[in-house]
């Protein structure tokens, strides 16, 4: 406990009443009331009380300094109060920022114009940090939704300008070793087709090969009208020689039984007639 101040007491005098006054520093001081018989000296503030008063004064100065610190921000295109508050860590979110700048912003917090000067930190920094309200969450979601819509629009515009990819992405044929089976033939053909801008997918090619030849690169049709005319359908995708020669893809074999040459020529023909081998679901 702090030691009480000592004072001299006269025996012939008595303290009729006292008043306790609380200072802003938290110290309790006894203020004497002058009686008819004499006056008494009040105890002096103790060291602990003086320290508390000093601490309180220093704290008050710190808060005043914090309140006085602020930043000026100029609104740019695409800004919202929620976005600005989030990027500058404004306590209280966009509502606090709007409250501090309501005179400049006006009655609609959603309507801010590029070049508008906002003061950040004038009041909001001295308030306790709170979670943003539902209105803030709604504003953020709307902003993110607008960003996504904008990105989607730019992507769709870009795709429309560039067109759909010609074929599934595949490594260059000469840089990869492919297996000598149906899977390897299709993958190598896709790589060649990608180099020449011929559309088609693995699924579309595989589906048509199974229907036309069951995956046999030496398959030949000796009974249909083409066979009767002397140009039987050959290979994985049953291509007749005139069609193979007309749609042969440079860099592949001139043998129509060659799996890759047969697939790429057939896909080139299908692209010309049907848009893509993927659009073929029967005899073509």
C-alpha positions as a Markdown table, in Angstrom:
| # | Residue | x | y | z |
|---|---|---|---|---|
| 1 | Unk | 0.0 | 0.0 | 0.0 |
| 2 | Unk | 1.2 | 3.6 | -0.6 |
| 3 | Unk | 2.3 | 5.3 | 2.6 |
| 4 | Unk | -0.1 | 8.1 | 3.7 |
| 5 | Unk | 1.3 | 11.6 | 3.9 |
| 6 | Unk | 2.1 | 12.8 | 7.5 |
| 7 | Unk | 0.6 | 15.9 | 8.9 |
| 8 | Unk | 0.6 | 17.7 | 12.2 |
| 9 | Unk | -2.7 | 17.5 | 14.1 |
| 10 | Unk | -3.8 | 19.9 | 16.8 |
| 11 | Unk | -5.5 | 18.4 | 19.7 |
| 12 | Unk | -7.8 | 21.3 | 20.3 |
| 13 | Unk | -9.2 | 21.2 | 16.7 |
| 14 | Unk | -11.5 | 18.7 | 14.9 |
| 15 | Unk | -12.4 | 18.0 | 11.3 |
| 16 | Unk | -16.1 | 18.5 | 10.9 |
| 17 | Unk | -16.4 | 17.1 | 7.3 |
| 18 | Unk | -14.2 | 16.4 | 4.2 |
| 19 | Unk | -14.8 | 16.3 | 0.5 |
| 20 | Unk | -13.2 | 13.7 | -1.8 |
| 21 | Unk | -12.4 | 14.9 | -5.3 |
| 22 | Unk | -11.3 | 12.6 | -8.1 |
| 23 | Unk | -8.8 | 14.1 | -10.6 |
| 24 | Unk | -8.5 | 13.1 | -14.2 |
| 25 | Unk | -5.4 | 11.3 | -13.4 |
| 26 | Unk | -7.2 | 8.9 | -11.0 |
| 27 | Unk | -5.9 | 10.3 | -7.8 |
| 28 | Unk | -8.2 | 10.8 | -4.8 |
| 29 | Unk | -7.4 | 13.9 | -2.8 |
| 30 | Unk | -9.0 | 15.0 | 0.4 |
| 31 | Unk | -10.0 | 18.6 | 0.4 |
| 32 | Unk | -10.4 | 20.0 | 3.9 |
| 33 | Unk | -13.3 | 22.1 | 4.9 |
| 34 | Unk | -12.3 | 25.0 | 7.1 |
| 35 | Unk | -14.0 | 24.7 | 10.4 |
| 36 | Unk | -14.5 | 27.2 | 13.2 |
| 37 | Unk | -11.6 | 25.9 | 15.1 |
| 38 | Unk | -8.8 | 25.8 | 12.5 |
| 39 | Unk | -7.6 | 24.4 | 9.1 |
| 40 | Unk | -6.0 | 21.0 | 8.2 |
| 41 | Unk | -3.5 | 20.3 | 5.4 |
| 42 | Unk | -4.5 | 17.6 | 2.9 |
| 43 | Unk | -2.2 | 14.6 | 2.3 |
| 44 | Unk | 0.1 | 15.1 | -0.6 |
| 45 | Unk | -0.4 | 12.8 | -3.7 |
| 46 | Unk | 1.7 | 9.7 | -3.4 |
| 47 | Unk | 4.3 | 8.6 | -6.0 |
| 48 | Unk | 2.0 | 5.8 | -7.3 |
| 49 | Unk | -0.8 | 8.3 | -7.9 |
| 50 | Unk | 1.6 | 10.7 | -9.7 |
| 51 | Unk | 2.8 | 7.8 | -11.9 |
| 52 | Unk | -0.8 | 7.0 | -12.8 |
| 53 | Unk | -1.6 | 10.6 | -13.7 |
| 54 | Unk | 1.5 | 10.7 | -15.9 |
| 55 | Unk | 0.6 | 7.5 | -17.7 |
| 56 | Unk | -3.0 | 8.7 | -18.3 |
| 57 | Unk | -1.7 | 11.9 | -19.8 |
| 58 | Unk | 0.7 | 10.1 | -22.1 |
| 59 | Unk | -2.0 | 7.7 | -23.2 |
| 60 | Unk | -4.2 | 10.7 | -24.0 |
| 61 | Unk | -1.5 | 12.3 | -26.1 |
| 62 | Unk | -1.0 | 8.9 | -28.0 |
| 63 | Unk | -4.7 | 8.7 | -28.8 |
| 64 | Unk | -4.7 | 12.3 | -30.0 |
| 65 | Unk | -1.7 | 11.7 | -32.2 |
| 66 | Unk | -3.3 | 8.5 | -33.6 |
| 67 | Unk | -6.5 | 10.4 | -34.5 |
| 68 | Unk | -4.5 | 13.2 | -36.2 |
| 69 | Unk | -2.8 | 10.7 | -38.6 |
| 70 | Unk | -4.6 | 10.3 | -41.9 |
| 71 | Unk | -3.9 | 9.5 | -45.5 |
| 72 | Unk | -5.3 | 11.2 | -48.6 |
| 73 | Unk | -6.4 | 8.7 | -51.4 |
| 74 | Unk | -7.4 | 9.6 | -54.9 |
| 75 | Unk | -10.1 | 7.2 | -56.3 |
| 76 | Unk | -9.2 | 5.4 | -59.6 |
| 77 | Unk | -11.3 | 3.6 | -62.1 |
| 78 | Unk | -12.7 | 0.4 | -60.7 |
| 79 | Unk | -12.5 | 1.4 | -57.1 |
| 80 | Unk | -15.2 | 0.7 | -54.5 |
| 81 | Unk | -15.3 | 1.8 | -50.9 |
| 82 | Unk | -15.1 | -1.9 | -49.9 |
| 83 | Unk | -12.0 | -2.4 | -52.0 |
| 84 | Unk | -10.2 | 0.7 | -50.8 |
| 85 | Unk | -11.1 | -0.1 | -47.1 |
| 86 | Unk | -9.7 | -3.6 | -47.6 |
| 87 | Unk | -6.5 | -2.6 | -49.2 |
| 88 | Unk | -5.8 | 0.1 | -46.6 |
| 89 | Unk | -6.9 | -2.1 | -43.6 |
| 90 | Unk | -9.5 | 0.4 | -42.5 |
| 91 | Unk | -11.0 | -0.6 | -39.1 |
| 92 | Unk | -14.7 | -0.8 | -39.5 |
| 93 | Unk | -14.5 | -1.5 | -43.3 |
| 94 | Unk | -16.2 | 0.5 | -46.0 |
| 95 | Unk | -18.9 | 1.8 | -43.6 |
| 96 | Unk | -16.3 | 3.5 | -41.5 |
| 97 | Unk | -14.6 | 4.9 | -44.6 |
| 98 | Unk | -17.9 | 6.2 | -45.9 |
| 99 | Unk | -18.8 | 7.7 | -42.5 |
| 100 | Unk | -15.5 | 9.6 | -42.5 |
| 101 | Unk | -15.9 | 10.8 | -46.1 |
| 102 | Unk | -19.7 | 11.1 | -46.4 |
| 103 | Unk | -19.6 | 14.8 | -47.2 |
| 104 | Unk | -17.2 | 14.2 | -50.1 |
| 105 | Unk | -18.9 | 11.0 | -51.4 |
| 106 | Unk | -22.5 | 12.1 | -51.0 |
| 107 | Unk | -25.6 | 10.1 | -50.2 |
| 108 | Unk | -24.8 | 7.0 | -52.3 |
| 109 | Unk | -21.7 | 5.0 | -51.1 |
| 110 | Unk | -21.8 | 2.9 | -54.2 |
| 111 | Unk | -21.2 | 6.0 | -56.5 |
| 112 | Unk | -17.6 | 7.2 | -56.3 |
| 113 | Unk | -15.9 | 8.8 | -59.3 |
| 114 | Unk | -12.2 | 8.6 | -60.4 |
| 115 | Unk | -10.3 | 11.6 | -58.9 |
| 116 | Unk | -12.4 | 11.9 | -55.8 |
| 117 | Unk | -10.2 | 12.6 | -52.8 |
| 118 | Unk | -10.8 | 10.4 | -49.7 |
| 119 | Unk | -9.3 | 10.8 | -46.3 |
| 120 | Unk | -8.3 | 7.4 | -44.8 |
| 121 | Unk | -7.7 | 7.0 | -41.1 |
| 122 | Unk | -9.2 | 10.3 | -39.9 |
| 123 | Unk | -11.7 | 8.6 | -37.6 |
| 124 | Unk | -11.7 | 4.9 | -38.4 |
| 125 | Unk | -8.2 | 4.2 | -37.0 |
| 126 | Unk | -9.2 | 5.2 | -33.4 |
| 127 | Unk | -12.3 | 2.9 | -33.4 |
| 128 | Unk | -12.1 | -0.7 | -32.2 |
| 129 | Unk | -11.8 | -3.2 | -35.1 |
| 130 | Unk | -15.1 | -4.9 | -35.9 |
| 131 | Unk | -16.2 | -7.4 | -38.5 |
| 132 | Unk | -17.7 | -5.9 | -41.6 |
| 133 | Unk | -21.5 | -5.9 | -41.7 |
| 134 | Unk | -23.7 | -7.9 | -44.1 |
| 135 | Unk | -23.9 | -4.9 | -46.3 |
| 136 | Unk | -20.1 | -4.9 | -46.6 |
| 137 | Unk | -20.1 | -8.6 | -47.5 |
| 138 | Unk | -22.8 | -8.0 | -50.1 |
| 139 | Unk | -20.7 | -5.2 | -51.6 |
| 140 | Unk | -17.6 | -7.3 | -51.7 |
| 141 | Unk | -19.5 | -10.2 | -53.4 |
| 142 | Unk | -21.0 | -7.8 | -56.0 |
| 143 | Unk | -17.5 | -6.5 | -56.7 |
| 144 | Unk | -16.0 | -10.0 | -57.1 |
| 145 | Unk | -19.0 | -11.0 | -59.3 |
| 146 | Unk | -18.4 | -8.0 | -61.5 |
| 147 | Unk | -14.7 | -8.9 | -61.7 |
| 148 | Unk | -15.5 | -12.5 | -62.7 |
| 149 | Unk | -18.0 | -11.3 | -65.3 |
| 150 | Unk | -15.5 | -8.9 | -66.7 |
| 151 | Unk | -12.8 | -11.7 | -66.9 |
| 152 | Unk | -15.4 | -14.0 | -68.5 |
| 153 | Unk | -16.3 | -11.4 | -71.1 |
| 154 | Unk | -12.7 | -10.8 | -71.9 |
| 155 | Unk | -12.0 | -14.5 | -72.2 |
| 156 | Unk | -15.0 | -15.1 | -74.5 |
| 157 | Unk | -14.1 | -12.2 | -76.7 |
| 158 | Unk | -10.5 | -13.5 | -76.9 |
| 159 | Unk | -11.8 | -17.0 | -77.9 |
| 160 | Unk | -14.2 | -15.6 | -80.4 |
| 161 | Unk | -11.4 | -13.6 | -82.0 |
| 162 | Unk | -8.9 | -16.5 | -82.0 |
| 163 | Unk | -11.3 | -19.2 | -82.8 |
| 164 | Unk | -11.6 | -22.7 | -81.2 |
| 165 | Unk | -8.3 | -24.7 | -81.0 |
| 166 | Unk | -7.8 | -26.7 | -84.1 |
| 167 | Unk | -7.0 | -30.0 | -82.3 |
| 168 | Unk | -6.2 | -31.3 | -78.8 |
| 169 | Unk | -2.9 | -30.0 | -77.5 |
| 170 | Unk | -0.2 | -32.6 | -78.2 |
| 171 | Unk | 3.6 | -32.6 | -78.3 |
| 172 | Unk | 5.3 | -32.2 | -81.6 |
| 173 | Unk | 5.3 | -35.7 | -83.4 |
| 174 | Unk | 9.0 | -35.7 | -84.0 |
| 175 | Unk | 9.9 | -35.0 | -80.4 |
| 176 | Unk | 8.0 | -37.8 | -78.7 |
| 177 | Unk | 8.2 | -41.6 | -79.0 |
| 178 | Unk | 4.8 | -43.1 | -79.6 |
| 179 | Unk | 3.7 | -46.7 | -79.0 |
| 180 | Unk | 3.1 | -48.9 | -82.1 |
| 181 | Unk | -0.6 | -49.5 | -81.3 |
| 182 | Unk | -3.9 | -47.8 | -81.7 |
| 183 | Unk | -3.3 | -45.5 | -78.8 |
| 184 | Unk | 0.1 | -44.4 | -80.1 |
| 185 | Unk | -1.2 | -44.0 | -83.7 |
| 186 | Unk | -4.0 | -41.7 | -82.5 |
| 187 | Unk | -1.7 | -39.6 | -80.3 |
| 188 | Unk | 0.9 | -39.2 | -83.0 |
| 189 | Unk | -1.9 | -38.2 | -85.5 |
| 190 | Unk | -3.2 | -35.6 | -83.1 |
| 191 | Unk | 0.3 | -34.1 | -82.9 |
| 192 | Unk | 0.5 | -33.9 | -86.7 |
| 193 | Unk | -3.0 | -32.5 | -87.0 |
| 194 | Unk | -2.2 | -29.8 | -84.4 |
| 195 | Unk | 0.8 | -28.7 | -86.5 |
| 196 | Unk | -1.5 | -28.4 | -89.6 |
| 197 | Unk | -4.5 | -26.8 | -87.9 |
| 198 | Unk | -6.8 | -29.9 | -88.4 |
| 199 | Unk | -9.5 | -30.2 | -85.8 |
| 200 | Unk | -10.3 | -33.4 | -83.9 |
| 201 | Unk | -10.1 | -35.1 | -80.6 |
| 202 | Unk | -8.9 | -38.5 | -79.3 |
| 203 | Unk | -12.4 | -39.6 | -78.5 |
| 204 | Unk | -13.8 | -38.6 | -82.0 |
| 205 | Unk | -11.0 | -40.4 | -83.8 |
| 206 | Unk | -11.1 | -43.5 | -81.6 |
| 207 | Unk | -14.9 | -43.8 | -81.9 |
| 208 | Unk | -14.8 | -43.7 | -85.7 |
| 209 | Unk | -11.9 | -46.1 | -86.0 |
| 210 | Unk | -13.7 | -48.7 | -83.9 |
| 211 | Unk | -16.8 | -48.4 | -86.2 |
| 212 | Unk | -14.9 | -48.5 | -89.5 |
| 213 | Unk | -12.1 | -51.0 | -88.9 |
| 214 | Unk | -12.3 | -52.3 | -85.3 |
| 215 | Unk | -8.7 | -50.9 | -85.0 |
| 216 | Unk | -7.1 | -53.0 | -87.8 |
| 217 | Unk | -4.8 | -50.8 | -89.9 |
| 218 | Unk | -4.9 | -53.5 | -92.7 |
| 219 | Unk | -8.6 | -53.6 | -93.0 |
| 220 | Unk | -10.1 | -53.3 | -96.5 |
| 221 | Unk | -13.7 | -53.3 | -97.8 |
| 222 | Unk | -14.0 | -55.4 | -101.0 |
| 223 | Unk | -17.8 | -55.5 | -101.3 |
| 224 | Unk | -19.3 | -52.0 | -101.3 |
| 225 | Unk | -19.8 | -49.6 | -104.2 |
| 226 | Unk | -16.3 | -48.2 | -103.9 |
| 227 | Unk | -14.8 | -51.7 | -104.2 |
| 228 | Unk | -17.1 | -52.3 | -107.2 |
| 229 | Unk | -15.7 | -49.1 | -108.8 |
| 230 | Unk | -12.1 | -50.3 | -108.2 |
| 231 | Unk | -11.3 | -48.0 | -105.2 |
| 232 | Unk | -11.9 | -50.0 | -102.1 |
| 233 | Unk | -11.9 | -48.4 | -98.7 |
| 234 | Unk | -8.7 | -49.1 | -96.7 |
| 235 | Unk | -7.0 | -48.7 | -93.4 |
| 236 | Unk | -8.2 | -47.6 | -89.9 |
| 237 | Unk | -10.7 | -45.0 | -91.1 |
| 238 | Unk | -11.5 | -46.8 | -94.5 |
| 239 | Unk | -10.2 | -44.1 | -96.9 |
| 240 | Unk | -10.4 | -44.7 | -100.7 |
| 241 | Unk | -7.2 | -43.8 | -102.6 |
| 242 | Unk | -8.5 | -40.7 | -104.4 |
| 243 | Unk | -9.6 | -39.2 | -101.1 |
| 244 | Unk | -6.3 | -40.2 | -99.4 |
| 245 | Unk | -4.3 | -38.5 | -102.2 |
| 246 | Unk | -6.5 | -35.4 | -102.2 |
| 247 | Unk | -6.3 | -34.9 | -98.4 |
| 248 | Unk | -2.9 | -36.4 | -97.7 |
| 249 | Unk | -1.1 | -34.4 | -94.9 |
| 250 | Unk | 2.5 | -33.4 | -95.7 |
| 251 | Unk | 5.1 | -35.2 | -93.6 |
| 252 | Unk | 3.2 | -38.5 | -93.4 |
| 253 | Unk | 3.6 | -41.6 | -95.4 |
| 254 | Unk | 2.1 | -41.9 | -98.9 |
| 255 | Unk | 0.9 | -45.4 | -98.1 |
| 256 | Unk | -2.8 | -45.3 | -97.3 |
| 257 | Unk | -2.4 | -48.3 | -95.0 |
| 258 | Unk | 0.0 | -46.4 | -92.8 |
| 259 | Unk | -2.0 | -45.7 | -89.5 |
| 260 | Unk | -0.9 | -42.1 | -89.0 |
| 261 | Unk | -1.2 | -41.2 | -92.7 |
| 262 | Unk | -4.6 | -42.8 | -92.9 |
| 263 | Unk | -5.9 | -41.1 | -89.7 |
| 264 | Unk | -4.6 | -37.6 | -90.6 |
| 265 | Unk | -5.9 | -37.8 | -94.2 |
| 266 | Unk | -9.3 | -39.0 | -93.0 |
| 267 | Unk | -9.5 | -36.2 | -90.4 |
| 268 | Unk | -8.5 | -33.7 | -93.0 |
| 269 | Unk | -11.3 | -34.8 | -95.3 |
| 270 | Unk | -13.8 | -34.9 | -92.4 |
| 271 | Unk | -12.8 | -31.3 | -91.4 |
| 272 | Unk | -13.5 | -30.1 | -94.9 |
| 273 | Unk | -16.8 | -31.9 | -95.3 |
| 274 | Unk | -18.2 | -31.9 | -91.7 |
| 275 | Unk | -16.2 | -29.4 | -89.7 |
| 276 | Unk | -14.4 | -32.1 | -87.7 |
| 277 | Unk | -14.0 | -35.9 | -87.4 |
| 278 | Unk | -15.9 | -35.4 | -84.1 |
| 279 | Unk | -19.0 | -34.6 | -86.1 |
| 280 | Unk | -19.0 | -37.9 | -87.9 |
| 281 | Unk | -21.2 | -40.7 | -86.4 |
| 282 | Unk | -21.7 | -42.9 | -89.4 |
| 283 | Unk | -20.6 | -43.7 | -92.9 |
| 284 | Unk | -18.9 | -40.6 | -94.4 |
